[in-house]
Amino acid sequence: MQTVEFERYAHLDSPVHAWNPRFKLTAGFLLMLVCASINKPSALAAAAFGALVLIGLSRLPLRFVIRMLKAPLLLLVLMLPVLILTAGGEALWSWRFLNLYRDGLTAAARIAVKSLTVILLFVGFFATVRLNTALQSLENLKVPSILLTILLFTYRYIFLYLEDSRKLLTAARLRGYNLQRGLRHVGVTAGILVTLLLRSYEQSERVAAAMRLRGFDGRFHSLERLHRRPLDLLAVVLTAVWVCLLLWLELR
């Protein structure tokens, strides 16, 4: 099922999986915030190395990690050449109207390392915990329940809506509609979007009725009990050391 793609390996046995989810999610948010804020090469290198160590400790399959990186990598490949060629400053190479700038290369490398590091941290911390457990942990950390409910239903049903849109496009093609760009084909595209919107609205009503019948009160309940262990405290200490190291490398 595509809907559980991200949590497919949340059941594995690893030190990262065994970490108390409340500590793990808190550490994950903190580390991603710090890594997104640093700029010095030494700090970025330490952050990237730590993210790779985290992925190794999580024992997530390499193919899964690469699949999670595919879309961000594609976005970087499309965006960074524009930055390299338009940054200005000292030109390392020129050909006709194209110029390769030193500042552009530096900024592109920094953005690429920082982006991939944050994504690896996100995968390492959040793909190692089940969604219901993560939501329960975030609720215990006083994250508003309404926000968690929106996240839950967005994650659970976005793939369903994408599948519905694919079916609608296939049905339109089979009925002879010419699905092309341009003002001449706006009517067909608008019709498909309106149909998808109506189906989504009807689906939301059915889901809301089903949740009310099951006694959903806006809170997340689970039979799993989260206990603190000495290893959890050790992981917290290691995370604090990592954060302090990154800040020291950035500020020195």
C-alpha positions as CSV (number, residue, x, y, z in Angstrom):
1,M,0.0,0.0,0.0
2,Q,1.3,3.4,-0.9
3,T,-0.4,4.9,2.1
4,V,2.1,3.2,4.5
5,E,5.1,3.6,2.3
6,F,6.9,6.0,4.7
7,E,6.4,3.7,7.7
8,R,7.0,0.5,5.9
9,Y,10.2,-0.2,7.9
10,A,9.0,1.2,11.3
11,H,9.0,-2.3,12.7
12,L,12.7,-3.0,12.3
13,D,15.0,-3.7,15.2
14,S,17.7,-1.1,15.6
15,P,19.0,1.4,18.2
16,V,17.1,4.2,16.5
17,H,13.8,2.2,16.4
18,A,14.1,1.4,20.0
19,W,14.5,5.0,21.1
20,N,11.6,6.4,23.0
21,P,9.5,8.3,20.3
22,R,9.0,11.4,22.4
23,F,12.8,11.9,22.8
24,K,13.4,10.8,19.2
25,L,11.0,13.3,17.7
26,T,12.1,16.1,19.9
27,A,15.8,15.4,19.0
28,G,14.8,15.1,15.3
29,F,13.1,18.5,15.2
30,L,16.0,20.1,17.1
31,L,18.7,18.6,14.9
32,M,16.9,19.5,11.7
33,L,16.5,23.1,12.9
34,V,20.2,23.4,13.8
35,C,21.3,21.8,10.5
36,A,19.1,24.1,8.5
37,S,20.7,27.1,10.2
38,I,24.4,26.3,9.9
39,N,26.6,27.4,6.9
40,K,30.3,26.8,7.6
41,P,31.8,23.9,5.7
42,S,33.1,22.1,8.8
43,A,29.7,22.3,10.5
44,L,27.9,21.1,7.4
45,A,30.4,18.2,7.0
46,A,29.9,17.2,10.7
47,A,26.1,17.4,10.2
48,A,26.2,15.3,7.0
49,F,28.4,12.7,8.6
50,G,26.1,12.4,11.6
51,A,23.1,12.0,9.4
52,L,24.8,9.1,7.6
53,V,25.7,7.5,10.9
54,L,22.0,7.9,11.9
55,I,20.8,6.2,8.7
56,G,23.4,3.4,9.3
57,L,22.2,2.8,12.9
58,S,18.6,2.8,11.8
59,R,19.3,-0.2,9.5
60,L,16.8,1.2,6.9
61,P,17.3,-0.4,3.5
62,L,19.5,1.6,1.2
63,R,16.9,1.4,-1.6
64,F,14.2,2.9,0.6
65,V,16.5,5.8,1.6
66,I,17.4,6.5,-2.0
67,R,13.8,6.5,-3.0
68,M,13.1,9.1,-0.3
69,L,15.9,11.2,-1.7
70,K,14.8,10.9,-5.4
71,A,12.4,13.8,-5.5
72,P,14.6,16.3,-3.5
73,L,17.6,15.4,-5.7
74,L,15.6,16.0,-8.8
75,L,14.5,19.4,-7.5
76,L,18.1,20.3,-6.6
77,V,19.3,19.3,-10.1
78,L,16.7,21.6,-11.6
79,M,17.3,24.6,-9.4
80,L,21.1,24.7,-8.6
81,P,22.4,25.2,-12.1
82,V,20.4,28.4,-12.3
83,L,22.1,29.6,-9.1
84,I,25.5,28.6,-10.3
85,L,25.1,30.5,-13.6
86,T,23.5,33.6,-12.2
87,A,25.2,34.2,-8.8
88,G,27.6,36.9,-10.0
89,G,31.0,37.6,-8.6
90,E,34.2,35.9,-9.8
91,A,33.7,33.9,-13.0
92,L,35.6,30.6,-13.1
93,W,34.6,29.7,-16.6
94,S,32.9,31.6,-19.5
95,W,31.5,30.6,-22.8
96,R,29.5,33.1,-24.8
97,F,26.7,34.3,-22.5
98,L,27.3,31.5,-19.9
99,N,29.4,32.2,-16.8
100,L,30.3,29.7,-14.1
101,Y,30.6,31.7,-10.8
102,R,32.7,30.7,-7.8
103,D,30.0,32.1,-5.4
104,G,27.3,30.2,-7.2
105,L,29.2,26.9,-6.8
106,T,29.8,27.6,-3.1
107,A,26.2,28.4,-2.5
108,A,24.9,25.5,-4.5
109,A,27.2,23.0,-2.6
110,R,26.0,24.5,0.7
111,I,22.4,24.2,-0.2
112,A,22.7,20.7,-1.6
113,V,24.6,19.4,1.5
114,K,22.2,21.2,3.9
115,S,19.1,20.0,2.1
116,L,20.1,16.3,1.8
117,T,21.3,16.3,5.5
118,V,17.9,17.6,6.7
119,I,16.1,15.0,4.6
120,L,18.3,12.2,5.8
121,L,17.6,13.3,9.4
122,F,13.9,13.4,8.7
123,V,14.0,9.9,7.3
124,G,16.2,8.5,10.0
125,F,14.0,9.9,12.8
126,F,10.5,9.7,11.4
127,A,10.6,6.6,9.3
128,T,11.6,4.5,12.3
129,V,8.4,5.2,14.2
130,R,4.8,4.2,13.4
131,L,2.5,7.0,12.5
132,N,0.0,6.4,15.3
133,T,2.9,6.2,17.8
134,A,4.4,9.4,16.4
135,L,1.1,11.3,16.7
136,Q,0.5,10.0,20.2
137,S,4.1,11.2,21.2
138,L,3.5,14.6,19.6
139,E,0.2,14.9,21.4
140,N,2.1,14.2,24.7
141,L,4.5,17.0,23.7
142,K,1.5,19.4,23.7
143,V,1.2,19.7,19.9
144,P,-2.4,20.8,19.1
145,S,-4.7,17.8,18.4
146,I,-6.4,19.6,15.5
147,L,-3.0,19.9,13.7
148,L,-2.2,16.3,14.3
149,T,-5.6,15.2,13.0
150,I,-5.1,17.3,9.8
151,L,-1.6,15.6,9.4
152,L,-3.1,12.2,9.9
153,F,-5.9,12.5,7.4
154,T,-3.7,14.3,4.9
155,Y,-1.2,11.4,5.0
156,R,-3.8,8.7,4.9
157,Y,-5.9,10.0,2.0
158,I,-3.5,12.0,-0.2
159,F,-2.6,8.8,-2.1
160,L,-6.3,7.9,-2.4
161,Y,-7.0,11.2,-4.1
162,L,-4.0,10.8,-6.4
163,E,-5.3,7.4,-7.4
164,D,-8.7,8.9,-8.1
165,S,-7.2,11.6,-10.3
166,R,-5.3,8.9,-12.2
167,K,-8.5,7.0,-12.8
168,L,-10.3,10.1,-13.9
169,L,-7.6,11.0,-16.4
170,T,-7.6,7.4,-17.8
171,A,-11.4,7.4,-18.1
172,A,-11.3,10.8,-19.9
173,R,-8.7,9.5,-22.4
174,L,-10.7,6.3,-23.1
175,R,-13.8,8.5,-23.8
176,G,-11.8,10.4,-26.4
177,Y,-11.1,13.6,-24.5
178,N,-7.9,15.3,-25.7
179,L,-6.0,16.2,-22.5
180,Q,-3.5,18.8,-23.6
181,R,-2.4,22.2,-22.4
182,G,-3.9,25.4,-23.7
183,L,-7.0,27.4,-23.4
184,R,-8.9,25.1,-25.7
185,H,-8.7,22.3,-23.2
186,V,-9.4,24.2,-20.0
187,G,-13.0,22.9,-19.9
188,V,-12.0,19.3,-19.8
189,T,-9.3,19.9,-17.1
190,A,-11.7,22.0,-15.0
191,G,-14.3,19.2,-15.3
192,I,-11.9,16.7,-14.0
193,L,-10.8,18.9,-11.1
194,V,-14.4,19.6,-10.1
195,T,-15.2,15.9,-10.2
196,L,-12.2,15.1,-8.0
197,L,-13.2,17.9,-5.6
198,L,-16.7,16.6,-5.3
199,R,-15.5,13.1,-4.7
200,S,-13.1,14.3,-2.1
201,Y,-15.8,16.2,-0.3
202,E,-18.1,13.2,-0.3
203,Q,-15.2,11.0,1.0
204,S,-14.5,13.5,3.8
205,E,-18.2,13.3,4.9
206,R,-18.1,9.5,5.0
207,V,-14.8,9.5,6.9
208,A,-16.2,12.0,9.4
209,A,-19.3,10.0,10.0
210,A,-17.3,6.8,10.4
211,M,-15.0,8.4,12.9
212,R,-17.9,9.8,15.0
213,L,-19.6,6.3,15.0
214,R,-16.3,4.9,16.3
215,G,-16.2,7.4,19.1
216,F,-13.3,9.5,17.9
217,D,-13.0,12.5,20.2
218,G,-10.1,14.3,18.6
219,R,-7.4,12.5,20.7
220,F,-5.1,9.6,19.7
221,H,-5.4,6.5,21.9
222,S,-3.0,3.6,21.8
223,L,-2.4,0.4,23.8
224,E,1.3,1.0,23.5
225,R,2.9,2.5,26.5
226,L,6.0,4.6,26.2
227,H,8.6,4.0,28.9
228,R,11.9,5.8,29.5
229,R,15.0,3.6,29.6
230,P,18.7,4.3,30.4
231,L,19.5,4.0,26.7
232,D,17.0,6.7,25.9
233,L,18.9,9.1,28.2
234,L,22.2,8.1,26.6
235,A,20.7,8.9,23.1
236,V,19.6,12.3,24.5
237,V,23.1,13.0,25.7
238,L,24.7,12.0,22.4
239,T,22.2,14.3,20.6
240,A,23.1,17.2,22.9
241,V,26.8,16.6,22.2
242,W,26.1,16.5,18.5
243,V,24.1,19.8,18.6
244,C,26.9,21.5,20.7
245,L,29.5,20.3,18.3
246,L,27.6,21.7,15.3
247,L,27.1,25.1,17.1
248,W,30.8,25.2,18.1
249,L,31.9,24.5,14.6
250,E,29.5,27.2,13.2
251,L,30.4,29.9,15.8
252,R,34.1,29.4,16.2
